[in-house]
């Protein structure tokens, strides 16, 4: 086999190996886990992670479906936000005057308290490699934390 063929085949094999076996060189780490709300898997929502104040890192986020999420996050101490909404059908008694005037019969409401998103108390420590971080959150004053 001549040298040109050898190097051509070697280049293809190295390329295929990297395509199949290499993780992106983005500096992010695999993070997955479960999110429960009042003891039940959160049906649909969104999770976001960003570096704590004064730390470097990339803010990231992803969908929560059937209580599960998978994202890639920077290494370090992260502040975590969890969001979810639901649509409620309004009875005439629940409608504001403006909603009645504009024939609005439903409203979208946040179901996750601010202490888990806008004023989040949730934190996670992400290490190099694969991480599993679960969150048990509640709508009462007891709060919730990373498990």
N, C-alpha and C positions, 0 to 999 in steps of 0.2 A: 504494500500500500504506500503510495507516495505521501510526502509530507503535507501537501495541500489538502488531500482527501482526509488525512488523519486529523488535521486541525479543524477542518470544516465539520467533521462528525463530532469532534470534541466540543466545539463551540455550540452545536445544536444540543448536545447532551447536557452541558452546563446550563444553557438557557432553559431547557425543559425542567431540570432539577430545581432551579431557582423559582420558576413559575409555579411548580407544584408544591415545593417544600418550604419556600422562604416566606416569612412574614414581611409585611411592608416595613420599610425602615423609617417609620414616622415617629418613633419614640413613644408610642402609646402602648398600653397594656390591656389585655382582655379583661373585662369586668362583666360578670353576669350575676344574676340572683333573682330573688323573689320580692315582691312588694305586696303586703297584705294591708287591708283597711278594715279595722274592727274585726280582725281575725279571719277575714275572707280574702282570697286573691283579688287584687284590683283588676277589674275586667279590662278597662282600657285607660291609658294615661300616658304620661310623658315623664322621663327622668332626665335631669341635667346635673352635670358635675363640673365644677370649676375650681381652680386653685384658691386656697385661702389667701386673705389679704397679705401682701408682701412676698408671696411665693410665685414662682413662674410655673407655667403649664398652659395647656390648651383647654378651653371650655368645650365640653362635648355634651351630647344628649341623644336620646333614642326613645323609641316607643316601648310602652309596657303593654303586653297583651296576655290575657289570662294569668296575670300575676307574675309574668316572667319578662326580664329584659336582658339585653346583651349590647354592650357598648365597648369602646376602646377609650381609655383615659390616660392622662399623664400620671407619672409616679409622684406620690406625695400625699399630703393632707388635703382633702377636697371638701368643699361645701356642696351639699346635695339638695336639689329641689325636686319635688314630686308634684305633678299637676294632673288633675282629672276634672272633667265636667260632666253634667247630665242635663238633659232637656226635660223640663217639667211642663205638663199641660196645665194651664191656668183655668181655674173656675172663675166665674164672674166676681166672686167675693175676693179673689186674690189679685185681680187686675187693678192696676192703678188707673186713674182717670185718663192719663195719656195713652196707656195701653188699650183701654176701651175705645178711645177716640180713633186710634189707628188700627183697630181690629187685631191687636196682637193677642194671640191665644196660647203662646208658649214662651218660656224664658229659659235661657241657658244659665246654669249656676255652677260655681266651683264647688266641688265636694271635698276638697282637701283643704284643711285649715292653713292660714298664712304661715304658721310656725314650721310648715314643711316645704314652703316655697318662697314667697315674698320676704319673709323674715325667718328663713330656715334655721332650725337648730340641728339639722341632720349633718353628720360628717362621716367621711370614710377615708381610711388610709389605704392608698393604692400602692402596691409593691410591684417590682419588676416581675413580669410573667403573667400568669393567670390568677385572677382574683374572684372570689365569690363573696358578695356583700348583699345581705338580705335586710329589708326594712319592714318593720311592723309598726304601722302608724294607726292612730285612732282619731276619732272626731271629738273625743271628750278631753277634759283637762289633764288626763294622765300622761298624755304625750306618747312618743314612740322614739325608738332609737335603732341604729344599725345593730344588727345581731352579730 
